[in-house]
Amino acid sequence: MRISRTFLVIFSLLLTIAPAHALEIPETFNFQGTGYGHGVGLSQIGARGKALNGEDANSILSYYYGGTQIVSLEDNQNIRVNVGHALTQATLKSGTQGSVLNLYIGDVGEDLAAIPVAALTWKSGISFIQQGPKISAYMVTGKNSQLIGTNLMWSARWSGTRYLNGEPSTVSLKVNTKSVKYRYGQIQVKSVKAPIIGHRMEVTNLVRIHDEYLFGIGEVPSSWPMQALIAQGIASRSYALSKLGVPKRACDCNVYNNISDQSFVGFSKETEAFYGPLWKAAVQASSTSESTGETLTLNNLPITAFFTSSSGGQTETSVNAWGQERSFTSSVADPYSQDATLNPRYFTWIRSLTQPVLAKAFLLADVVGLVINSRNSTGTVASITATSSDGKISTLRGETFRSRTQLPSAWFNLI
């Protein structure tokens, strides 16, 4: 549905002259839609459907990333993965009996001769606390704590990949009540000054892309068909390689461990009961040597291989979603996303958004009316306009609105 600017102006004028008691400010607005995610690139539900239908990983990737080539590129580089963003406190503890957790001042990189300022047994942990512009590190044993020092940055290493007591040595990072285990690389904790909130801790896991990073990607269930898993592994490798370079200052990282980039869940992915080895096998299936792997490329450079859970039956383009042209994100039919069996949660969905959520999304005092102005050729909402009780009007791109309100997708209607 397209609405004229004249109508919006008239509606706004009516609102401004209407008595305050005549205006009804809805508590909620209801939406019905389909699909989950931005819809750009590889459809994960679509890949699953194609694999179940007998297609191999290369065929799946060629379909969703038109015009690209799959070539073998070096993936032996280290990548900085943000595993804790804008924190004031975090705790690091060995996850393996008999292992040692070493703490270093600053960024020790790959310097194997670096001397730790503290070597903790598995019975002790390290509590990092943001105090002003610096981070204090405390050794915690039971209920007792002892200050190790205060610095702008710390690095931590553990017993590496050696097996102790029959188990691989791991370290556990606890933020609030959630703990995640990491097996590979090293952890770095850095103080970064953020706008408005001031200094906060950024925690990163420095790991090798080839296996240490890819083994921990948690984007799709490991129980899915092998060819769908291999396709996801190649897409994830391509995305990671495209993000190498100078770390982003805001997170002290190349990539976040969440939907801002791609899900990275650490050691838990490869230790899933029964299915964990299947994901590892899928990653290894696209490895071409000990330091190279199959990668989606344009002009022999890795592409930023966007992927999405599912679509509204037609994948989205990067221009429609974000206003940026990417030749490999042309829209293609995605019928498996509309299969209620393959996509039971997001084949169709209904959501309610509260008044505060909508007002914040549109940067208005309140919202009394919503209008979908236009749609893209893919079916997603191109723009949506809100009107407040004082007559102000605010318009957002459909994908911006989805992102700000956390609706499952931009394939939606107003109820």
N, C-alpha and C positions, 0 to 999 in steps of 0.2 A: 504494500500500500504506500502511495506517495501523497504527501500532504503539502499544500502550497504554503509559501511564506506568508501570503496575505492572510490565510486562515490563522496561522500562528500569531500574527500581529493582532488580529481582531480578538482572538482568545485571550491574549495577554492583556489587552485593553479592558476586556470584560472583567478580568480578574482584579485589575487595579481599582476599578470603580465599584466592585461588589463589596457590600458590607462584610466585615470580618466574620460575623456570626453565620453568614450564608455559605462560607467556604467549608467544605468537608475535606479534611486531610486524611487520606486513607492510612491505616496502620500498616498494611501490607499490599504488595502487588504480586500477582501470580503469573507464572510463566510455564509454558509447555514446550518441550523441545526434543531433540534427538542428537546423538553423538556426544563424545567427550574429548575435550582438548581444542587446540587451535585449528586442527584439521589440515595442517600443512605437511607435505612430504609423505613419508611412509605411514600408512594406516596399519597399526599393529593388529587390530582385529582383521583387517583385510589380508595381511600377511598370513595370519593363522588360517583363514579360509582358503587362501590360495595353496598353502602347503598341504592342507587336508585334501585338496583337490588334485594333488600330485605335482605341483610346480616346485622347482628348485629355487634356492636362495637368489641366484643370479637373475633368474627370470622375474622374481618378485621385485628385486631392487631396480631392474631396468624399467619395469612398469611404472613404479612410483617416482623414480628419479630420471625422467626422460632426458636423453642427450648426454648422460654421463658414461664414463668408462670405469670398469673395475680393474685396477692394476695393483701390483705389489709395491708397497712403500715401506720405508723404515718406520717402525713404531717402537723403537727401543728407548725413546726419549722419556724423561721424567715429566710428570704433570702435577701441578699443585691443585689439590682438590679441597675446597672449603668444606669442613665437616662440623664447624661451629661458628655461627655468624653473630656479631654484635653482642658478645657475652660479657658478663661481669664476673662469672665464676665458672670453673670447670675442674673436673678431677680426672687424673690419669692413673691407672693402676695396672700392674701386670695381671694378665689373665691366666697365667700358667704357673703352677707350683714349681719352684726351683729356678725360675728365670730371674733375670736381673734387668731393672729399668734404670737407664743412665740418663742424667739430665745435664745439658750443656747451656752455656751462656751464648746468646746470639744465634745466628744462622750458620751452622757448621757445614752445610751443603753435603758434599760427598767426601769430606776430609776424614779418612779413617784413622788418622793419628790424633784427632781432637781428644782432649782430656776432659772428662766429665767433672762437674763440680759436686755431683752426688751420684752414688750408685745404690739403688734401693732394692732390697729383696722383695719377693712376691708378697710378703706380709705388709709392706708399706706402699702408700700411694703418694701422689703429688697433687696438692690443691693449688690451683692458680686463681688469684683474686686480683681484679682490676682495682688499683688504688691510685687515683689521679691519672697522670699520663703513663704510669709504669705498671708492671705486673709483678706481684709478689708471689713467690713459689714457696709452699710449705710442705715439709715431709710429714705425712700423717700416718701414724701407726696406732690402730685402735682409736681411743679417744684422745690421744696425745698428738700435738702438732708442734713442729719446730721450723722456724723461718730458715730457708736456705739462702734467699737473697731476693733482691728487687731489681728488675731490668726491663728494657723495652721489648725484648724478645728472648724466647727460650726454645731449645730443641730437645727432643727426647728420642732415644733409641732403646730397643729392647733386644732380646736374644735372637732376633732375626728369624730365619726360617728353619732353624735347627729344631729337631724334635726332642722335646724334653718329657720324660715319663710317658712316652708314647703319644704325646699330643704336640701339635705345632705351637710354637711360642706366639702368644698374642698379647695385645695391650687393650685395655678397656677404657673408653672415653665416656665419662658420665656428665651429662648436662641436665640439670634439674633432676628428674627421676628416671630419665632414659639413659641406658648404657648401650654402646655399640662397640663390638670387638673389631680390631684391625690386626692383621697379620703381617702386612708388608710395609716396607719403606720406613719413614720416620714421621713423627708429629712435630709441628712447629706452632708455637703460640706467640702471636705478635700483637702489640698495642697499636691500634690505628685510630686516628681522630676522625670521627664521623660528624656530619652536619647535625646541629641542634643538640644531639645527645652527648657529644663529647667523645672521649676516648673509650674504646671497647676492644675486647679481645677477638681476634680472628684466629681460628684454629684450622690448620691445614694438614693434610696427609700427603706427603710427597711420595709418589709411587711411579713405577714404570708402566707405560701404557700397554705394552704387548700382552702382559698377563696380570700383573698386580692390580692394575686399574680395571681392566675388562672383566676379570674374574668376579669383581664386586658390583657390576652393573645390575641393578634390580628393576629393569624396565618391564619385563614380561615374565609370566610364570615359567619356570623351568620344565614344567610338565607339557608344554606346548610341542607341536611337531618340530623335529630337528631342523628342517629347512627354514622354518620361521625363526628359530633361535639363531641359526647361522646368519640370516638376513639382519637380525637385530644386532648381532655382534659386529658385523661389517659396518652397519650404519653408526654404531656407537664408536667404533675405532675412527671412522672418518670424521665424526663430529669432534672427538677429542683432539685429533691432529690439527683440525682447522682452528682450534682455540689456543694453540701454543704461541708463545711470544712473551712479551712483557706482562707480568701478572697484573690483574686489575687491583688498583689500590684499595678500593672499598672492601674487598674480601681477602686481599693478599693471596689471590688465587688465579688460576686459569679458568677453572669451572667450579660452580657450586655443586653440591651433592643432591640437589633436588630439581624440581620442575623448571627452575630458572635455566638449567642446562640439561642434565640427565641424572636419574636416580643412581646413587652410589651407596650401597648398604654394607660395604666392608666384607668381613669374613663370613657373615651370615649367609651370603648367597651361595657360596660353594660348599657350605656345610649343611644345606637343606637335606633333610632325610630323603634318601633315594634319588631325588631329582637334582640335587646339587651337582653331582658329577656330569649330568647331562648338559648343564649350562657350560661347565668347563670344557666339555668335549666340543660343544658348538663353537666356542671361542677358538679352541685349538684347530678346529676344522678349517678356519679361514686364515690360520697362520701359514706363511709360506717358507719361513725359516725361523731360527731362534730370535731373530730381531726384525722381521718384516711380516706384513700381513696384508690381506686383500682390503683395498680402500676404494671408496667411491671418489672419482676425480673428474675435474674439468681442466683441460690443458695440463694434465699431470699433477695438479694440485688438489689436495683433499677438499671436498665440499663440506659446508656446514649442513650435515645431513639431518634436517629437522624430521621429527616423527611425532605422531599423535596417536592416542588410543583408538579413536574411531571418528567417523564423520557423519554427515547427514545424507550419505549416499553418493557424494561427489566431493573429492578432496578440495581443499582451499588453496589459493595461491598466496605467496608472500606479499604480493602487492595489496590484495584485499585485506589480509590480516594486519600487516604492519606498514604498508605504504612503500615497501622496498622491493624492487624487481630482482628475482633470482630465477634464472632461466630453467633451472632444474626443478622448479616447484609448480609446473603447469598442472591444471586441474584434470583429474582422471576419474572415471566411474569407480565407485567403491561400494558395490552392492552388499558385501558381507557385513558391513557396519549396520545394515538394516535387517540383518538376520537375528530374530529374537532368540534363537538358540545359541548363536556365537556371541551375541552382545546383549545378554539378558538385562544388565543393569542400565544400559544407555541406549538401547534400541528406541526407547521413549522414556522421558522423564518429566516430572512436574516439580517446580520449586517455588517457594514464596520468599520474597525479599522484603525486609522490614523498612520502615520509613527512614531510620538513621542510616542504614546501609546505602539506600538510594540517594539520600541527601548528600552523603559524603562522596559518593561516586561522581555526582554531577556538580559538586562544590556549590550547592544551594542550601538555603535555610531549611527547606522542606520540598516535597514533590507532591503536587496534586494531580498532575496529568503526565502520561507517557504516550508517545506516538512513535511507531516505527516508520521512518521517513522513506527508506529505500532498502532494497536487497541487492546483493551481488548475484552474478549469474550462477554461482554455486549454491545459492539458497540461503547463505548466511546474511545476517542483518548488516547492512552497510553503514547505516547511521540511525541513531535513536535520539529523540529529543524529549527533555523533561521541562515542565513548567512549574514554577513555585507559586505559593499563595500570594506573593507580592508581585507576580507578573514577570519575574525574570525567567529567561529561557536559556537552556544549556544543551548543546548537542555533542554527542560522542560517537566515535567510530564503534561499530558493533563489537569488534574484538577488544577494544579498550574497555567498553562497558562490561563485557564478559569477564575480563581480567580483574577489574576493580570490584565486581560483585561476587566473583567466584561461581557464576553460573557454569554448568558443565560445558556448554559450547555456545557459539553464536548462531546456531540453527535453532531459533526459538520464535514463539508467538506469544503475544499477550493474551491472558485469559481474562 
